[in-house]
Amino acid sequence: MLVVDGNTLVKRLAAPPANEWGGHASEQVFIAGQHATKEDIHQGSIVIDAMQPLSVVVDVILELISS
């Protein structure tokens, strides 16, 4: 599970076109609610900080899948 802070989530939700998931206000409200309550992070999920540079996130994922 890639996670970001609330401010980053708001910025990213402002960017998608209306024809992509998260592009409609109702979807953005749903996503923000899931983020706030952490309901979308299931027990046993591997949480990866997506605030890091992309190369670091990729390295973490590659390390996880190779171990």
Buried (B, 14 or more C-beta within 10 A) or exposed (E): EEBBEEEEBBEEBEEBEEEEEBBEEEBBEEBBEEBEEEEEBEEEEEEBEBEEEEEEBEEBEEEEEEE
